[in-house]
Amino acid sequence: MREFGYERAFDVAGAVALLGSDPEARFLGGGTNLVDLMKAGVERPALLVDVRELPLDQVDFTPGDGLRIGATVTNSDLAAHPDVRRHYPALTQAVLAGASGQLRNMATVGGNLLQRTRCGYFTDVTKACNKRSPGSGCPAVGGEHHNHAILGASEHCIAIHASDMAVALAAFDAVISYRTADGPGETPITGFYPPVGDTPHIETTLPPGALITGVTLPPAPVAAHSRYRKVRERASYAFAIGSIAAALDVQDGVVRDVRLALGAVASKPWRARAAERALIGGPASAEAFAAAAEAELAAAEALPENGYKVTLMRNLIVAVLTELTEEVSR
């Protein structure tokens, strides 16, 4: 590991100024991803700016019963917060599915959004990787790719995004707030992760030197009836091979509102817009759910070892929407 400096920030402006003073500096929250990457030699910051003491650790209501979540709120506190559990249960479930209790106690909301892929080629500095070393190639395309992307990938990168929490946030149209030396800004989570294209090393649209300060969830009554389901290769702590955040509002057998986001299928949380459009105003039936899943997955481009994900995600969409429908009718 490269020798590095350490500074603790106590206000947002000071944190941004410290990062701006060194082009090789990084913000440090819980460090559950960054420190691992430093040990592997993937990340080699010259300075760590500790932001855990910033006053960004609250969850508050916004006008209209949305929620504002501070960037340094820990995953454990987010999952346990009564307003999150009541109004956005899929978010609580996603966070609890995301890691062990020890990691959730350390990990922060801001850091979770910025966590990097767990692709084995990315984390092994002896291997080529366009995300780590632009222009070096993507050996996963012809190599080990059983848990790689089936949507939105390119020949330059087929890695998936690792966050569970971000999938639920994408389903509920979260807006990410940040601060730069020029002042505050914000971006919807749907625009936070750019398409892979030929620049997989550009992982977010955050301006240089920006510090995430919080996440806002706009009011969404449908979110109160939501669920997060994660499929993994073992029952204990593991990254997803497929996941879904779903919310459903059904009245008299007709879908009035629906939110769907998929995880472990793309380089970012995948908002299932085609499936949503297919469902709104139609019957809440297994047949309609299957047709909506087919509409979303029509764009899937599977490789020899990850084609199972198409069937997995189709079945997952139908199963979770069916369960939510049955709950409404009880």
Phi, psi and chi 1 to 4 in degrees:
 res  aa     phi    psi   chi1   chi2   chi3   chi4
   1 MET       -  136.9 -176.0 -175.0  -69.0      -
   2 ARG   -68.2  141.3  175.5 -173.0 -177.5 -176.6
   3 GLU   -64.6  138.7 -174.5  173.3  -35.6      -
   4 PHE  -141.1  157.9   58.4   89.3      -      -
   5 GLY   -90.3  165.7      -      -      -      -
   6 TYR  -140.8  130.6  171.8   86.3      -      -
   7 GLU  -135.0  140.2  -65.0  -80.9   -4.3      -
   8 ARG  -104.6  129.6  179.5  172.6  -68.1  176.0
   9 ALA  -101.3  144.5      -      -      -      -
  10 PHE  -119.4   -4.1  -64.0   95.7      -      -
  11 ASP  -145.8  156.3   61.5   82.1      -      -
  12 VAL   -62.6  -45.8  171.5      -      -      -
  13 ALA   -60.8  -40.1      -      -      -      -
  14 GLY   -65.9  -38.3      -      -      -      -
  15 ALA   -63.3  -44.2      -      -      -      -
  16 VAL   -64.7  -39.3  171.8      -      -      -
  17 ALA   -66.2  -39.8      -      -      -      -
  18 LEU   -63.8  -42.0  -80.1  169.7      -      -
  19 LEU   -66.6  -38.8 -165.6   79.7      -      -
  20 GLY   -68.2  -17.9      -      -      -      -
  21 SER   -78.0  -12.2   69.1      -      -      -
  22 ASP  -144.2  114.8 -170.0  -29.0      -      -
  23 PRO   -64.9  -13.6   21.9  -32.5      -      -
  24 GLU  -106.8   21.2  -65.7 -173.0  -57.9      -
  25 ALA   -88.2  157.4      -      -      -      -
  26 ARG  -138.3  147.2  -63.3  -73.6 -172.6  -83.8
  27 PHE   -76.9  142.8  -71.8  124.7      -      -
  28 LEU  -119.4  118.0  174.6   69.1      -      -
  29 GLY  -100.3 -107.9      -      -      -      -
  30 GLY   -77.8  -24.5      -      -      -      -
  31 GLY    76.5   10.9      -      -      -      -
  32 THR   -69.7  -21.0   55.9      -      -      -
  33 ASN  -107.2  -46.1 -176.2 -150.3      -      -
  34 LEU   -59.8  -46.1  175.9   59.5      -      -
  35 VAL   -64.9  -39.0  172.9      -      -      -
  36 ASP   -60.1  -42.2  -77.2  -14.2      -      -
  37 LEU   -69.4  -31.3  -66.5  175.9      -      -
  38 MET   -66.7  -41.4  -71.1  170.0   64.1      -
  39 LYS   -62.8  -35.3  -68.5  176.4  179.3  177.8
  40 ALA   -81.2   -9.8      -      -      -      -
  41 GLY    85.0    6.6      -      -      -      -
  42 VAL   -75.4  -45.7  175.9      -      -      -
  43 GLU  -102.8  134.8  -69.4  -86.5   10.4      -
  44 ARG  -136.5   61.6  -66.0  174.1   55.5   81.6
  45 PRO   -69.1  147.1   27.1  -35.7      -      -
  46 ALA   -86.0  -22.3      -      -      -      -
  47 LEU  -146.2  135.6  172.1   67.7      -      -
  48 LEU  -107.4  128.1  -66.8 -178.1      -      -
  49 VAL  -106.4  105.7  179.2      -      -      -
  50 ASP   -75.2  120.8 -169.0  -25.9      -      -
  51 VAL  -110.0   10.3  -63.2      -      -      -
  52 ARG   -65.3  -22.9  -72.6  -64.6  -68.7  -95.3
  53 GLU   -91.3    2.4  -62.3  -60.7  -39.1      -
  54 LEU   -69.1  149.5  -61.3 -176.6      -      -
  55 PRO   -78.6   60.8   30.7  -36.1      -      -
  56 LEU  -128.7   35.4  -58.0  171.7      -      -
  57 ASP  -114.3   29.6   58.7  -10.2      -      -
  58 GLN  -116.3  153.6  -61.5  -64.1  -47.0      -
  59 VAL  -117.1  120.9  178.1      -      -      -
  60 ASP  -133.9  152.9  -58.4  -62.6      -      -
  61 PHE   -72.5  145.5  -85.2  116.5      -      -
  62 THR  -107.8  165.5   63.3      -      -      -
  63 PRO   -54.0  132.9  -27.9   36.1      -      -
  64 GLY    89.0    8.3      -      -      -      -
  65 ASP    73.7   33.9  -73.6  -16.5      -      -
  66 GLY   -86.5 -176.5      -      -      -      -
  67 LEU  -130.8  142.6  -75.1 -179.5      -      -
  68 ARG  -113.8  121.9  162.6   79.5 -179.8 -175.2
  69 ILE  -114.7  120.7  -55.9  164.3      -      -
  70 GLY   -69.5  151.9      -      -      -      -
  71 ALA   -68.0  -25.3      -      -      -      -
  72 THR   -98.1    7.4   63.7      -      -      -
  73 VAL   -59.8  130.5  171.6      -      -      -
  74 THR   -75.3  157.0   66.8      -      -      -
  75 ASN   -60.1  -37.5  -74.9   10.1      -      -
  76 SER   -63.3  -45.5  -70.7      -      -      -
  77 ASP   -66.8  -36.5  -73.2  -13.3      -      -
  78 LEU   -63.1  -47.7  178.5   65.1      -      -
  79 ALA   -64.8  -32.3      -      -      -      -
  80 ALA   -88.0  -10.3      -      -      -      -
  81 HIS   -65.3  127.7 -162.7  -76.8      -      -
  82 PRO   -61.7  -33.6   18.1  -30.9      -      -
  83 ASP   -72.6  -33.2  -67.1  -33.9      -      -
  84 VAL   -68.1  -45.3  176.7      -      -      -
  85 ARG   -61.9  -36.7  -65.4  168.9   65.4   90.4
  86 ARG   -79.7  -44.3 -176.6 -179.9  -55.2  113.3
  87 HIS   -97.7  -23.4  -63.6  -76.9      -      -
  88 TYR  -138.2   62.8  -60.4   88.7      -      -
  89 PRO   -58.4  -31.7   17.3  -30.3      -      -
  90 ALA   -63.1  -31.5      -      -      -      -
  91 LEU   -68.2  -44.3  177.9   55.2      -      -
  92 THR   -57.8  -46.4  -71.9      -      -      -
  93 GLN   -64.0  -38.4  -65.4  162.4   11.2      -
  94 ALA   -64.8  -44.1      -      -      -      -
  95 VAL   -64.3  -42.5  173.4      -      -      -
  96 LEU   -67.1  -26.6  -68.6  175.3      -      -
  97 ALA   -81.3  -12.0      -      -      -      -
  98 GLY   -81.3  -21.4      -      -      -      -
  99 ALA  -169.4  178.6      -      -      -      -
 100 SER   -74.3  164.4   65.9      -      -      -
 101 GLY   -59.3  -39.1      -      -      -      -
 102 GLN   -62.6  -42.7  -65.2   92.5  -30.4      -
 103 LEU   -68.8  -39.0  -71.4  172.4      -      -
 104 ARG   -63.7  -31.2  -69.0 -163.7  -60.6  -89.5
 105 ASN   -66.9  -25.0  -71.7  -18.6      -      -
 106 MET   -99.8  -40.9  -69.0  -64.6  -64.5      -
 107 ALA   -65.0  145.0      -      -      -      -
 108 THR  -112.5  161.0   62.7      -      -      -
 109 VAL   -60.6  -47.7  168.3      -      -      -
 110 GLY   -61.6  -43.3      -      -      -      -
 111 GLY   -66.1  -35.7      -      -      -      -
 112 ASN   -60.3  -40.6 -169.5  -63.9      -      -
 113 LEU   -65.5  -26.5  -69.4  168.4      -      -
 114 LEU  -100.6    4.0  -65.3  173.8      -      -
 115 GLN   -63.2  149.8   66.7  178.0  -63.8      -
 116 ARG  -103.5  165.5  -52.3 -170.1   71.1 -175.2
 117 THR   -60.9  152.2 -175.5      -      -      -
 118 ARG   -98.9   16.1  -93.6   56.2  175.5 -165.4
 119 CYS   -52.4  130.5  172.5      -      -      -
 120 GLY   -62.8  -28.2      -      -      -      -
 121 TYR   -74.3  -32.4  -63.4  102.9      -      -
 122 PHE   -69.7  -41.4  170.1   75.1      -      -
 123 THR   -83.9   -4.8   56.4      -      -      -
 124 ASP  -107.6  105.5 -176.4  -11.7      -      -
 125 VAL   -70.4   -6.9  -65.0      -      -      -
 126 THR   -84.6   -7.4   68.8      -      -      -
 127 LYS  -106.9  155.7  -59.0  -67.8 -165.4  -60.0
 128 ALA   -69.3  151.0      -      -      -      -
 129 CYS  -169.1  117.7  172.6      -      -      -
 130 ASN   -63.4  -28.4  -76.2  -34.4      -      -
 131 LYS   -72.4  -36.5 -172.4  176.9  -74.4  -67.7
 132 ARG   -89.9  -36.2 -169.6 -174.2   65.4 -109.6
 133 SER  -136.5   88.7 -179.9      -      -      -
 134 PRO   -51.8  133.7  -26.6   35.6      -      -
 135 GLY    90.1   -3.4      -      -      -      -
 136 SER   -84.6  -16.2   62.1      -      -      -
 137 GLY   110.8  169.6      -      -      -      -
 138 CYS  -124.6   90.7  179.6      -      -      -
 139 PRO   -66.0  -16.3   22.4  -32.0      -      -
 140 ALA   -64.4  -29.4      -      -      -      -
 141 VAL   -57.2  -43.2  172.6      -      -      -
 142 GLY  -105.5    7.1      -      -      -      -
 143 GLY  -119.5 -134.4      -      -      -      -
 144 GLU   -79.0  114.4  170.4   54.9   47.0      -
 145 HIS  -145.0   26.0   55.4 -109.8      -      -
 146 HIS   -64.6  -23.8   86.0  -77.1      -      -
 147 ASN  -114.4   32.5 -165.6   24.1      -      -
 148 HIS  -102.0 -178.6  -76.5   60.4      -      -
 149 ALA   -71.0  145.1      -      -      -      -
 150 ILE  -117.2   -7.3   58.4  171.7      -      -
 151 LEU  -130.6  136.7  -68.4  166.8      -      -
 152 GLY    69.9   11.5      -      -      -      -
 153 ALA   -84.8  178.6      -      -      -      -
 154 SER  -146.3  173.8   77.9      -      -      -
 155 GLU   -64.4  -15.2   61.9 -179.5  -35.1      -
 156 HIS   -88.5  -18.9  -58.2  -76.5      -      -
 157 CYS  -169.7  132.5 -177.8      -      -      -
 158 ILE  -124.1   20.0   57.5  171.3      -      -
 159 ALA   -70.5  156.8      -      -      -      -
 160 ILE  -108.9  157.1   58.4  169.8      -      -
 161 HIS   -80.7  140.2 -165.2  -98.8      -      -
 162 ALA   -92.7  -14.4      -      -      -      -
 163 SER   -74.9  133.8  173.9      -      -      -
 164 ASP   -83.1  -43.9  -67.0  -78.1      -      -
 165 MET   -56.3  -41.7 -177.8 -169.1   78.0      -
 166 ALA   -64.9  -27.5      -      -      -      -
 167 VAL   -66.4  -45.4  178.2      -      -      -
 168 ALA   -65.2  -40.9      -      -      -      -
 169 LEU   -62.0  -37.4  -68.0  176.2      -      -
 170 ALA   -65.6  -36.6      -      -      -      -
 171 ALA   -63.9  -27.9      -      -      -      -
 172 PHE  -108.4   21.0  -56.7  133.7      -      -
 173 ASP    59.4   42.7  -61.5  -46.0      -      -
 174 ALA   -60.8  149.4      -      -      -      -
 175 VAL  -119.3  128.4  176.0      -      -      -
 176 ILE   -97.9  126.3  -61.4  168.2      -      -
 177 SER   -99.9  146.0  -60.0      -      -      -
 178 TYR  -146.2  169.6   59.1   84.6      -      -
 179 ARG  -133.9  134.1  175.9   76.3  174.1  -90.6
 180 THR  -121.5  179.0   69.9      -      -      -
 181 ALA   -63.5  -21.4      -      -      -      -
 182 ASP   -89.3   -5.1  -64.2  -35.3      -      -
 183 GLY   125.9 -171.7      -      -      -      -
 184 PRO   -80.4  159.5   29.2  -34.5      -      -
 185 GLY  -156.6  172.9      -      -      -      -
 186 GLU  -154.1  158.6   61.5 -178.5   28.0      -
 187 THR  -150.6  140.8 -178.2      -      -      -
 188 PRO   -66.6  148.4   22.5  -32.0      -      -
 189 ILE   -62.8  -26.3 -166.6  169.5      -      -
 190 THR   -65.3  -22.6   49.9      -      -      -
 191 GLY  -106.0    1.8      -      -      -      -
 192 PHE   -74.9  -34.6 -174.0   70.4      -      -
 193 TYR  -107.5  110.5  -57.0  104.6      -      -
 194 PRO   -74.5  161.3   28.9  -35.0      -      -
 195 PRO   -59.2  151.0  -20.4   31.8      -      -
 196 VAL   -62.9  -55.1  174.1      -      -      -
 197 GLY    49.0 -135.0      -      -      -      -
 198 ASP  -106.0   17.8   58.9   -0.2      -      -
 199 THR  -130.8   58.7   56.1      -      -      -
 200 PRO   -64.6  -16.0   22.7  -33.6      -      -
 201 HIS   -74.6  -14.5   59.7  -70.9      -      -
 202 ILE   -91.9  101.5  -59.6  175.5      -      -
 203 GLU   -96.7  -21.4  -62.7  179.5  -17.5      -
 204 THR  -141.1  168.1   76.5      -      -      -
 205 THR   -98.8   13.7   57.2      -      -      -
 206 LEU   -59.0  136.9  -87.3  179.8      -      -
 207 PRO   -64.4  155.6  -18.9   30.9      -      -
 208 PRO   -56.0  135.7  -24.8   34.1      -      -
 209 GLY    77.0    8.2      -      -      -      -
 210 ALA   -78.5  145.0      -      -      -      -
 211 LEU  -112.8  123.4  170.5   68.3      -      -
 212 ILE   -67.2  128.5  -66.6  176.3      -      -
 213 THR  -108.1  -18.7   54.9      -      -      -
 214 GLY   175.7  175.2      -      -      -      -
 215 VAL  -131.9  132.6  176.7      -      -      -
 216 THR  -111.5  129.7  -59.6      -      -      -
 217 LEU  -102.3  115.8  -71.1  168.0      -      -
 218 PRO   -67.9  158.3   22.5  -30.8      -      -
 219 PRO   -54.9  134.1  -23.9   33.8      -      -
 220 ALA  -152.5   89.1      -      -      -      -
 221 PRO   -54.3  -32.7  -27.5   35.6      -      -
 222 VAL   -63.3  -25.2   68.8      -      -      -
 223 ALA   -65.3  -22.3      -      -      -      -
 224 ALA   -66.1  -20.3      -      -      -      -
 225 HIS  -114.6   75.0 -170.9 -135.8      -      -
 226 SER  -137.4  166.1   62.0      -      -      -
 227 ARG  -152.6  146.4  176.8  167.0  -61.6  175.7
 228 TYR  -117.7  128.9 -176.1   78.3      -      -
 229 ARG  -125.2  130.7  178.2   69.9   56.9   78.3
 230 LYS  -122.4  131.6  176.9  177.6 -179.1  176.5
 231 VAL  -109.2  130.6  178.8      -      -      -
 232 ARG  -139.3  168.6   42.6 -165.6  164.6 -173.8
 233 GLU   -81.6  -11.3  -66.9  178.3  -33.1      -
 234 ARG  -146.2  156.9   61.6  177.3 -171.5  -93.7
 235 ALA   -71.1  -27.8      -      -      -      -
 236 SER   -78.7 -177.8   61.2      -      -      -
 237 TYR   -49.8  119.1  165.1   51.3      -      -
 238 ALA  -162.0  156.9      -      -      -      -
 239 PHE   -76.7  155.6  -66.9  103.3      -      -
 240 ALA   -71.9  149.0      -      -      -      -
 241 ILE  -101.1  -10.5   58.8  173.2      -      -
 242 GLY  -176.5  141.7      -      -      -      -
 243 SER  -152.5  165.3   66.9      -      -      -
 244 ILE  -148.9  137.6  179.3  173.8      -      -
 245 ALA  -110.1  123.8      -      -      -      -
 246 ALA  -136.0  141.9      -      -      -      -
 247 ALA  -135.4  143.5      -      -      -      -
 248 LEU  -145.1  135.2 -171.4   64.5      -      -
 249 ASP  -122.2  115.1  179.2   12.2      -      -
 250 VAL  -121.9  133.0  176.0      -      -      -
 251 GLN  -134.3  125.2 -174.4  170.4    9.6      -
 252 ASP    54.5   38.4  -62.3  -33.8      -      -
 253 GLY    79.2    4.9      -      -      -      -
 254 VAL  -114.1  138.2  175.6      -      -      -
 255 VAL   -76.5  114.3  176.8      -      -      -
 256 ARG   -91.0  -34.1  -64.9 -161.4  -52.0  174.5
 257 ASP  -153.2  147.1 -164.8    4.9      -      -
 258 VAL  -153.1  142.8   60.7      -      -      -
 259 ARG  -129.1  131.7  -52.5  -68.8  177.7   86.4
 260 LEU  -139.0  130.4  -67.4  171.7      -      -
 261 ALA  -138.5  142.1      -      -      -      -
 262 LEU  -113.6  146.4  -49.1  179.4      -      -
 263 GLY  -121.3  157.7      -      -      -      -
 264 ALA    64.6   25.0      -      -      -      -
 265 VAL  -122.6   -6.7  -64.7      -      -      -
 266 ALA  -154.2  176.4      -      -      -      -
 267 SER   -75.3   -1.6   63.9      -      -      -
 268 LYS  -148.6  165.4   61.0 -179.4 -178.9  178.4
 269 PRO   -57.8  130.8  -20.5   31.5      -      -
 270 TRP  -102.4  105.1 -171.8  -93.6      -      -
 271 ARG   -73.9  123.2 -176.2   66.9 -178.5  -91.0
 272 ALA   -88.0   70.4      -      -      -      -
 273 ARG   -66.0  -40.5  -60.2  -74.4 -170.7 -174.5
 274 ALA   -62.4  -41.7      -      -      -      -
 275 ALA   -65.5  -41.2      -      -      -      -
 276 GLU   -61.2  -45.6  -69.2  176.0   -8.5      -
 277 ARG   -61.8  -37.2  -71.3 -167.7  -64.3  -91.0
 278 ALA   -68.7  -24.9      -      -      -      -
 279 LEU   -93.2  -34.6  -71.5  167.8      -      -
 280 ILE   -58.5  126.4  -67.2  -69.3      -      -
 281 GLY    83.5   -2.1      -      -      -      -
 282 GLY  -104.9 -179.9      -      -      -      -
 283 PRO   -71.7  146.0   27.6  -35.3      -      -
 284 ALA   -90.1   79.2      -      -      -      -
 285 SER  -131.7  159.3   64.6      -      -      -
 286 ALA   -59.6  -36.8      -      -      -      -
 287 GLU   -64.9  -42.7  -65.7   76.6   15.5      -
 288 ALA   -67.4  -38.1      -      -      -      -
 289 PHE   -64.4  -40.6  -60.1  153.3      -      -
 290 ALA   -65.8  -40.4      -      -      -      -
 291 ALA   -65.6  -38.3      -      -      -      -
 292 ALA   -65.3  -41.4      -      -      -      -
 293 ALA   -61.5  -42.1      -      -      -      -
 294 GLU   -62.2  -39.7  -66.8  -73.6   -5.5      -
 295 ALA   -63.0  -39.5      -      -      -      -
 296 GLU   -71.8  -41.4 -170.3   63.6   46.7      -
 297 LEU   -87.0    1.8  -64.4  167.4      -      -
 298 ALA   -61.9  -26.3      -      -      -      -
 299 ALA   -87.6   -0.1      -      -      -      -
 300 ALA   -64.7  139.3      -      -      -      -
 301 GLU  -126.5   94.1  -64.5 -177.3   -3.6      -
 302 ALA   -87.3  152.8      -      -      -      -
 303 LEU  -103.1  172.3  -67.0  167.2      -      -
 304 PRO   -53.2  -34.2  -29.5   36.6      -      -
 305 GLU  -101.2   -4.8  -65.9  179.6    9.0      -
 306 ASN  -121.8   15.1   67.6   -2.7      -      -
 307 GLY   -63.3  -23.4      -      -      -      -
 308 TYR   -59.7  -24.0   72.6   92.0      -      -
 309 LYS   -65.7  -28.4  -74.8 -165.2  175.0 -170.7
 310 VAL   -63.3  -48.7  177.4      -      -      -
 311 THR   -66.5  -41.8  -58.0      -      -      -
 312 LEU   -58.2  -49.0  170.5   66.0      -      -
 313 MET   -69.6  -35.4  -63.0  -49.0  -60.5      -
 314 ARG   -60.5  -48.1  179.8 -172.3  -56.8  115.8
 315 ASN   -66.7  -35.4  -67.4  -16.9      -      -
 316 LEU   -66.7  -43.4 -159.7   54.8      -      -
 317 ILE   -60.2  -48.2  -68.6  169.5      -      -
 318 VAL   -63.4  -44.6  173.6      -      -      -
 319 ALA   -64.4  -46.3      -      -      -      -
 320 VAL   -69.9  -41.9  171.4      -      -      -
 321 LEU   -66.0  -35.8  -70.7  176.7      -      -
 322 THR   -64.7  -42.5  -61.3      -      -      -
 323 GLU   -62.7  -43.5  -69.9  171.7    7.3      -
 324 LEU   -63.7  -38.6  -72.0  170.7      -      -
 325 THR   -63.8  -43.0  -57.6      -      -      -
 326 GLU   -64.6  -34.0  -69.4  172.3   -9.8      -
 327 GLU   -65.9  -37.6  -71.6  178.4    2.6      -
 328 VAL   -64.2  -37.3  170.2      -      -      -
 329 SER   -81.3   -5.9   62.4      -      -      -
 330 ARG   -74.8      -  -70.5  174.2 -172.7  167.9
